């Protein structure tokens, strides 16, 4: 039985060797890391962002961050776990940045208007009669 070349060895020792080679700017090591993990990282990103092209962007950005900070890879976890976490953080960060923010004043105004449309008058506005005094108390 033939043993696998160093670039194809999986597991912690293979990870350490790939990282060592990538740190010396070995293009084959970068390519091997990407070929080995690309499918998994894409599935992780796609599961979070729910969009194919956005998932591709997330994976690309995750690789850039990972390779930029490769010297910080301590080997406490596998390279796959480290890359997966970077990918998850990038995808979740994109969702946070894209999530629409609602100003509290807008929220309060909409809540008061909805309350008044339903014929329930609370102490939410001095312009309306009140039947209850606390803003989050149920109205009768």
C-alpha positions as CSV (number, residue, x, y, z in Angstrom):
1,X,0.0,0.0,0.0
2,X,1.3,3.4,-1.0
3,X,1.4,6.2,1.6
4,X,-0.1,9.5,0.8
5,X,2.1,12.5,-0.1
6,X,2.6,15.0,2.6
7,X,0.3,17.5,1.0
8,X,-2.6,15.0,1.1
9,X,-2.1,13.9,4.7
10,X,-5.1,14.7,6.9
11,X,-5.3,15.2,10.6
12,X,-3.4,17.3,13.1
13,X,0.1,16.4,11.8
14,X,-1.0,17.0,8.2
15,X,-2.6,20.3,9.3
16,X,0.6,21.4,11.0
17,X,2.7,20.6,8.0
18,X,0.3,22.4,5.6
19,X,0.3,25.5,7.9
20,X,4.1,25.4,8.1
21,X,4.3,25.3,4.3
22,X,1.6,27.9,3.8
23,X,3.5,30.2,6.2
24,X,6.5,30.0,3.8
25,X,4.2,31.1,0.9
26,X,4.0,27.6,-0.6
27,X,1.2,27.9,-3.2
28,X,0.6,24.2,-3.3
29,X,-0.1,24.3,0.5
30,X,-2.6,27.1,0.0
31,X,-4.3,25.2,-2.8
32,X,-4.4,22.0,-0.8
33,X,-6.0,23.7,2.2
34,X,-8.6,25.3,0.0
35,X,-9.4,22.1,-2.0
36,X,-9.7,20.1,1.2
37,X,-12.0,22.5,3.1
38,X,-13.9,24.5,0.4
39,X,-17.0,22.3,0.2
40,X,-17.5,22.2,4.0
41,X,-16.9,25.9,4.4
42,X,-19.3,26.7,1.6
43,X,-22.0,24.6,3.2
44,X,-21.5,26.3,6.5
45,X,-21.7,29.8,4.9
46,X,-24.7,28.9,2.8
47,X,-26.6,27.6,5.8
48,X,-26.1,30.9,7.6
49,X,-26.6,33.5,4.8
50,X,-29.1,31.5,2.7
51,X,-27.7,32.8,-0.6
52,X,-25.3,31.1,-3.0
53,X,-23.3,34.1,-4.2
54,X,-23.2,35.6,-0.7
55,X,-21.9,32.2,0.6
56,X,-19.1,32.3,-2.0
57,X,-18.1,35.8,-0.9
58,X,-18.2,34.7,2.8
59,X,-15.9,31.7,2.1
60,X,-13.5,33.9,0.0
61,X,-13.3,36.5,2.8
62,X,-12.8,33.7,5.4
63,X,-9.9,32.4,3.5
64,X,-8.4,35.9,3.3
65,X,-8.7,36.3,7.0
66,X,-7.4,32.9,7.8
67,X,-4.4,33.2,5.5
68,X,-3.7,36.7,6.8
69,X,-3.7,35.4,10.4
70,X,-2.3,31.9,9.7
71,X,0.6,32.6,12.1
72,X,-2.0,32.8,14.9
73,X,-3.1,29.2,14.3
74,X,-2.0,27.4,17.4
75,X,-3.1,23.9,16.5
76,X,-5.3,23.6,19.7
77,X,-8.1,22.5,17.3
78,X,-7.9,21.1,13.8
79,X,-7.4,23.4,10.8
80,X,-10.9,22.4,9.7
81,X,-12.4,23.6,13.0
82,X,-10.4,26.8,12.9
83,X,-11.5,27.6,9.3
84,X,-15.1,26.7,10.1
85,X,-15.2,29.1,13.0
86,X,-13.7,31.9,10.9
87,X,-16.3,31.2,8.2
88,X,-19.2,31.2,10.7
89,X,-18.0,34.5,12.2
90,X,-17.8,36.1,8.8
91,X,-21.2,34.9,7.8
92,X,-22.8,36.0,11.1
93,X,-21.1,39.3,10.9
94,X,-22.6,39.9,7.4
95,X,-26.0,39.1,8.7
96,X,-25.6,41.6,11.6
97,X,-24.4,44.3,9.2
98,X,-27.3,43.7,6.8
99,X,-30.0,43.5,9.5
100,X,-32.2,46.6,9.4
101,X,-31.9,48.6,12.6
102,X,-35.1,50.1,14.1
103,X,-34.8,53.3,16.0
104,X,-36.5,53.1,19.4
105,X,-38.5,56.2,18.7
106,X,-39.9,54.7,15.5
107,X,-40.7,51.5,17.4
108,X,-42.5,53.3,20.1
109,X,-44.5,55.5,17.7
110,X,-45.6,52.4,15.7
111,X,-46.5,50.6,18.9
112,X,-48.6,53.5,20.2
113,X,-50.4,54.0,16.8
114,X,-51.2,50.2,16.7
115,X,-52.5,50.4,20.2
116,X,-54.8,53.3,19.4
117,X,-56.0,51.8,16.2
118,X,-57.2,48.8,18.2
119,X,-59.2,51.1,20.5
120,X,-57.0,50.4,23.5
121,X,-55.9,53.6,25.2
122,X,-53.0,53.3,27.7
123,X,-50.9,55.9,29.3
124,X,-48.7,55.8,26.2
125,X,-49.8,59.3,24.9
126,X,-51.0,62.3,26.8
127,X,-53.3,63.1,23.8
128,X,-55.5,60.0,24.5
129,X,-57.6,59.0,27.4
130,X,-56.0,56.4,29.6
131,X,-57.4,53.2,31.1
132,X,-54.1,51.7,32.3
133,X,-51.0,53.5,33.4
134,X,-48.0,51.3,32.6
135,X,-46.8,51.2,29.0
136,X,-46.3,47.5,28.8
137,X,-49.4,46.6,30.9
138,X,-52.3,44.9,29.1
139,X,-55.2,47.2,28.3
140,X,-58.7,46.4,29.1
